[in-house]
Amino acid sequence: MSHWWKYPLVDVLPFSLQVYYRLLEIYNQAFWPLQIAALVAACLIFVSLLSRRDPGPLVVTPLCLAVAFVWIAWAFFIQSYATLNWAAPFFAGAFVLQAVIFAAMALPRYRLRLAQPRSRRVVAGFAVFALALVIYPLLPLAADRPWLQAEYVGFGPDPTAIAALGILAASQGRLRWFAMVIPVLWCLISGGIQATLGSHFAWLVVAGATVAIVAALTPAKAAASRAESEAALRR
């Protein structure tokens, strides 16, 4: 095992794609109907963010994300995924650290703030959030798998990481870039594992992270500046 890095990833993983999907099904069955509650909470957060007309602080949203990351660390990684992957406890530790970061972002000193509404950054960030919120629960239907194998924001690691990146991309704050590190790393790890196992949707988690990074690099006031220029010309 001292030369484990010389082996292809497919030889290191002790499970198949079908076994992983079955794990998702058992995970959903074990905690039903909590994933529905998580989905409803995610929808309420999304609607509340869409209804914002002015940039402002976010308090409830990062706290909800903190709870979601702690839940996934314990319920998914420790209670479920650890039976398949020896690295699950390390993933759980990373998600707990991410929860601490989000909790800190609810404090006045490190408070997360929504960027300029309707700016390109916010639109792209919300699109990433919508990808996780809407598309992920429908993936089993697209792949002709049981619906109990679906993943939900606030309940599954992939859509939760993508949704978190969407919110961070649409926001600003002292810890914003630091808070994106763990979700991005998880998206790369999860995408790599699923691609190795032969999933046709492995690219989705990586694409979500990529769009979020590009959105985060976009100036937050681009749309606002353009609107002000047009208003000045009309005057």
C-alpha positions in Angstrom: 0.0 0.0 0.0 3.0 2.3 0.2 2.8 2.7 -3.6 -1.0 3.2 -3.8 -0.6 6.3 -6.0 0.8 4.1 -8.8 -2.6 2.3 -9.3 -5.4 3.7 -11.5 -8.2 5.2 -9.5 -10.6 2.5 -10.7 -8.4 -0.1 -9.0 -8.3 1.9 -5.7 -12.1 2.3 -5.5 -13.6 -0.9 -3.8 -17.1 -0.4 -5.2 -19.0 0.0 -8.5 -21.3 2.7 -9.8 -24.4 0.5 -9.1 -23.2 0.0 -5.5 -22.9 3.7 -5.1 -26.4 4.3 -6.5 -27.7 1.7 -4.2 -26.0 3.5 -1.2 -27.9 6.6 -2.2 -31.1 4.7 -2.2 -30.5 3.2 1.3 -29.4 6.6 2.6 -32.7 8.2 1.4 -34.8 5.3 2.8 -33.1 5.5 6.2 -33.9 9.2 6.7 -37.1 9.6 4.8 -38.8 12.2 4.6 -36.1 14.5 5.9 -34.8 15.1 2.3 -38.2 16.5 1.4 -37.8 19.0 4.3 -34.3 19.9 3.0 -35.7 20.4 -0.5 -38.5 22.7 0.8 -36.0 24.7 2.8 -33.7 25.0 -0.2 -36.6 26.2 -2.3 -37.6 28.8 0.3 -34.0 30.1 0.4 -33.9 30.3 -3.4 -37.2 32.2 -3.7 -36.1 34.6 -0.9 -32.8 35.3 -2.7 -34.6 35.8 -6.0 -37.0 38.3 -4.5 -34.2 40.5 -3.2 -34.1 43.8 -5.0 -31.1 45.3 -3.1 -27.8 44.0 -2.0 -27.7 43.2 1.7 -26.4 40.9 4.4 -27.3 37.2 4.5 -27.7 35.6 7.9 -30.2 32.8 7.6 -28.7 31.4 4.4 -25.2 30.7 5.6 -26.6 29.3 8.9 -28.8 26.9 6.9 -25.8 25.9 4.8 -23.8 25.2 8.0 -26.5 22.9 9.2 -26.7 21.1 5.9 -22.9 20.5 5.8 -22.9 19.2 9.3 -25.8 16.9 8.5 -24.1 15.5 5.4 -20.8 15.0 7.3 -22.5 12.8 9.9 -25.5 11.2 8.1 -24.0 10.6 4.7 -20.2 10.4 5.1 -20.0 8.8 8.5 -23.2 6.7 8.6 -23.4 5.7 5.0 -20.4 6.4 2.7 -17.8 5.2 5.2 -19.0 1.6 4.4 -17.7 2.0 0.8 -14.8 4.5 0.9 -12.1 4.6 3.5 -11.7 8.4 2.9 -15.2 9.2 4.1 -14.1 10.4 7.5 -11.7 12.9 5.9 -14.5 14.1 3.7 -16.7 14.4 6.8 -14.1 16.5 8.5 -13.8 18.8 5.5 -17.6 19.3 5.5 -17.6 20.1 9.3 -14.9 22.7 8.6 -17.0 24.1 5.8 -20.0 24.3 8.3 -17.8 26.3 10.7 -16.9 28.7 7.9 -20.5 29.3 7.0 -21.4 29.8 10.6 -18.7 32.4 10.8 -20.1 34.1 7.7 -23.3 34.9 9.7 -21.3 37.0 12.2 -21.2 40.8 11.6 -17.4 40.8 11.0 -17.4 38.2 8.3 -21.0 38.5 7.1 -21.9 37.3 3.7 -23.7 39.9 1.5 -25.6 39.4 -1.7 -24.0 41.2 -4.6 -25.8 43.7 -6.8 -29.1 42.1 -7.8 -29.5 41.3 -11.5 -25.8 41.6 -12.1 -24.2 39.0 -14.2 -22.5 37.5 -11.2 -25.8 37.1 -9.3 -27.6 35.7 -12.3 -24.9 33.1 -12.9 -24.8 32.2 -9.3 -28.5 31.7 -9.1 -28.3 29.6 -12.2 -25.8 27.3 -10.5 -28.1 27.1 -7.5 -31.0 26.2 -9.7 -29.0 23.5 -11.3 -28.5 21.8 -8.0 -32.0 22.4 -6.8 -33.9 21.3 -9.9 -31.7 19.1 -12.0 -30.2 16.8 -9.4 -33.5 15.3 -8.1 -34.4 14.5 -11.7 -31.2 12.7 -12.7 -32.5 9.2 -11.7 -35.4 9.7 -14.2 -33.0 10.6 -16.9 -30.9 7.5 -16.3 -33.9 5.2 -15.7 -33.0 4.6 -12.1 -35.3 4.4 -9.0 -36.3 7.9 -7.8 -35.1 7.0 -4.3 -31.6 7.3 -5.7 -32.1 11.1 -6.2 -29.9 13.7 -4.5 -31.2 16.9 -2.9 -29.8 20.2 -1.9 -29.2 20.1 1.9 -29.2 16.3 1.9 -26.7 15.0 -0.7 -23.1 16.2 -0.9 -23.0 17.0 -4.6 -26.0 19.3 -5.0 -25.3 20.9 -1.6 -21.8 21.8 -2.6 -22.9 23.1 -6.0 -25.7 25.2 -4.4 -23.3 26.6 -1.8 -20.9 27.6 -4.7 -23.8 29.3 -6.4 -24.7 31.4 -3.3 -21.0 32.3 -2.8 -20.6 33.3 -6.4 -23.6 35.6 -6.1 -22.3 37.2 -2.9 -19.4 39.1 -1.5 -17.6 39.1 1.8 -14.2 38.6 3.5 -14.4 34.8 3.6 -16.1 34.3 0.2 -13.1 32.9 -1.7 -11.9 30.9 1.3 -15.4 29.4 1.7 -15.3 28.2 -2.0 -12.2 26.0 -1.6 -13.8 22.9 0.1 -16.9 22.8 -2.1 -14.8 23.1 -5.3 -12.4 20.4 -4.1 -15.4 18.1 -3.3 -16.8 18.7 -6.8 -13.5 17.7 -8.4 -13.2 14.6 -6.2 -16.8 13.5 -6.6 -16.6 14.2 -10.4 -13.4 12.2 -10.7 -14.8 9.3 -8.7 -18.0 9.2 -10.7 -16.2 9.5 -14.0 -14.0 6.6 -13.1 -17.0 4.5 -12.2 -18.5 5.3 -15.6 -21.3 7.8 -14.7 -22.7 9.7 -17.6 -23.4 12.7 -15.3 -19.9 13.0 -13.7 -19.3 16.2 -15.7 -22.3 17.9 -14.1 -20.8 18.4 -10.7 -17.5 19.7 -12.2 -19.4 22.0 -14.6 -21.4 23.5 -11.7 -18.2 24.3 -9.8 -16.6 25.7 -13.0 -19.5 28.0 -13.7 -19.6 29.2 -10.1 -15.9 30.1 -10.2 -16.3 32.0 -13.4 -19.3 33.8 -12.0 -17.4 34.7 -8.8 -14.7 36.3 -11.0 -17.3 38.5 -12.7 -17.6 42.1 -11.4 -20.6 42.3 -9.1 -21.8 45.7 -10.4 -21.5 45.1 -14.1 -25.2 45.2 -14.8 -25.8 48.0 -12.4 -23.2 50.2 -14.1 -24.7 49.5 -17.5 -28.1 50.4 -16.2 -26.8 53.7 -14.7 -25.1 54.6 -18.0 -28.3 54.0 -19.9 -30.3 56.1 -17.4 -27.7 58.9 -17.8 -28.0 58.9 -21.6 -31.8 59.1 -21.3 -31.5 62.1 -19.1 
